[in-house]
Amino acid sequence: GVGRAELIAEKELNLYNELAVCAGQRSGKSAVTTMIAAYILHRFLVIGKPNDVFNIRGNEILHGTFIALTLGQAKENLWDPFYGYISDSPWFKQYHKFLRYHEKRLGEQLFKLKDTFVLYRHRNMLWYPATPDKRVLRGRTRLFGAIDELGWFDANRDTGKVKDNAHEV
């Protein structure tokens, strides 16, 4: 007899957002995913300390992970376009300039932007491409995750595989 919005307002249900997309070939899934990822990163950078907002330990690193069958595919199909957005967009350029100014002023590193990862130390966020290895992926607190070509992962639950097991990844 009560709706989701009411439960969230009464703090009896946490507000979690999740998006699952399945679209056909040549529909721009990867491009849209990386645009959404850049937008989500932007939102997390401007809300203040995400750990405080989400009531998570202050020193816990929040991960944004891009996964595909191989690291090369994850990098090429998801990470590289995402990296392009956060390297080239006017908002991110201005934000990074702002952070560099404060790094010099404070004498401490606030962020690292590399072609294989981006770390926003002042927000405890680390974004990167990864292989579909359940041993490496487990145990991280993820605020974003994208899996490319999930249909090519092994869907058999009992394979015992460490990599490319759809259920484990």
C-alpha atoms as one frame of an Amber mdcrd trajectory, in Angstrom:
protein
   0.000   0.000   0.000   2.993   2.348  -0.218   5.054   3.489  -3.187   8.825
   3.494  -3.685   9.048   7.309  -3.471   7.283   7.307  -0.110   9.628   4.653
   1.282  12.640   6.643   0.108  11.234   9.847   1.640  10.674   8.023   4.947
  14.245   6.654   4.765  12.972   3.070   4.816  14.444   2.387   1.367  17.744
   3.589  -0.059  17.706   5.417  -3.374  19.771   3.342  -5.789  19.800   3.965
  -9.513  20.736   1.339 -12.059  20.516   1.275 -15.815  20.703  -1.859 -17.949
  20.671  -1.359 -21.707  20.432  -3.933 -24.449  20.483  -2.613 -27.997  21.263
  -3.987 -31.427  24.431  -3.843 -33.481  25.728  -0.499 -34.687  23.390   1.365
 -32.321  26.097   3.328 -30.526  25.859   1.483 -27.192  29.509   2.038 -26.303
  29.418   5.715 -27.293  26.300   6.356 -25.226  27.732   4.394 -22.294  30.898
   6.482 -22.225  28.927   9.728 -22.466  26.767   8.616 -19.541  29.913   7.634
 -17.607  31.436  11.093 -18.106  28.181  12.688 -16.950  28.018  10.428 -13.877
  31.638  11.255 -13.024  30.798  14.948 -13.342  27.843  14.496 -10.973  29.999
  12.702  -8.390  32.642  15.419  -8.566  30.174  18.213  -7.834  28.134  16.613
  -5.015  30.859  16.983  -2.456  32.593  13.987  -0.946  30.757  10.933  -2.311
  31.795   8.863   0.722  29.959  11.287   3.003  26.938  11.511   0.697  26.595
   7.714   0.534  27.582   7.152   4.178  30.655   5.082   3.276  33.931   5.011
   5.230  35.890   8.160   4.452  39.040   6.390   3.275  37.312   3.862   0.985
  38.156   4.188  -2.704  35.117   4.283  -5.007  35.706   2.594  -8.342  34.412
   3.270 -11.825  35.233   0.264 -13.997  34.983  -0.445 -17.718  35.072  -4.159
 -18.592  35.139  -6.168 -21.821  36.387  -9.634 -22.817  39.949  -8.323 -22.948
  41.669  -5.321 -21.446  42.397  -4.105 -24.983  38.698  -4.178 -25.867  37.737
  -2.457 -22.618  40.291   0.243 -23.312  39.450   0.686 -26.988  35.650   0.468
 -26.819  34.910   2.123 -23.481  37.897   3.693 -21.748  39.421   5.617 -24.679
  36.161   7.415 -25.584  35.518   8.133 -21.875  39.072   9.429 -21.491  38.477
  11.637 -24.538  35.384  13.157 -22.961  37.094  13.966 -19.679  40.242  15.224
 -21.419  38.549  17.399 -24.041  35.291  18.705 -22.596  35.314  22.348 -21.486
  33.870  21.542 -18.058  36.513  18.905 -17.252  39.315  21.089 -18.648  38.255
  23.914 -16.346  37.865  21.546 -13.389  41.308  20.023 -13.937  42.818  23.510
 -14.225  41.121  24.375 -10.902  42.556  21.224  -9.292  46.067  21.941 -10.611
  45.902  25.441  -9.140  44.966  24.008  -5.726  47.617  21.290  -5.981  50.276
  23.988  -6.304  48.727  26.021  -3.511  48.403  23.045  -1.129  51.522  21.156
  -2.194  49.635  17.877  -2.563  48.352  15.882  -5.490  44.572  15.983  -5.899
  44.187  14.029  -9.134  45.986  12.019 -11.801  44.740  11.802 -15.369  46.562
   9.073 -17.303  45.664   7.159 -20.436  44.999   4.063 -18.291  43.220   5.525
 -15.245  41.966   8.677 -13.613  42.268   9.215  -9.868  40.478  12.004  -8.040
  42.229  11.664  -4.701  40.241  14.479  -3.082  37.015  12.523  -3.844  38.453
   9.000  -3.327  37.481   7.977  -6.855  39.445   5.769  -9.248  38.183   5.076
 -12.812  39.870   2.572 -15.157  39.436  -0.239 -17.709  39.739  -3.840 -16.466
  39.715  -7.451 -17.567  36.750  -9.678 -16.671  38.612 -11.438 -13.856  36.400
 -12.177 -10.857  39.410 -12.246  -8.518  40.383  -8.689  -9.458  36.863  -7.267
  -9.620  35.639  -8.530  -6.261  35.718  -6.493  -3.100  35.628  -3.053  -4.693
  32.976  -0.480  -3.893  31.788   0.547  -7.337  29.905   3.691  -8.086  29.971
   2.906 -11.810  30.489  -0.189 -13.903  30.087  -0.870 -17.621  30.462  -4.230
 -19.355  30.907  -4.325 -23.120  29.867  -7.362 -25.186  28.409  -9.279 -22.237
  26.721 -11.617 -24.714  30.145 -13.062 -25.591  30.938 -13.955 -21.970  30.502
 -17.574 -20.869  27.017 -17.857 -19.343  27.521 -21.297 -17.762  27.541 -20.909
 -13.983  29.562 -24.077 -13.354  32.580 -23.492 -15.585  34.883 -22.633 -12.714
  36.423 -20.023 -14.997  38.078 -17.045 -13.396  37.799 -14.879 -16.514  34.863
 -14.126 -18.784  32.301 -15.870 -16.563  29.177 -13.743 -17.088  27.690 -14.561
 -13.687  30.869 -13.814 -11.762  31.705 -10.621 -13.632
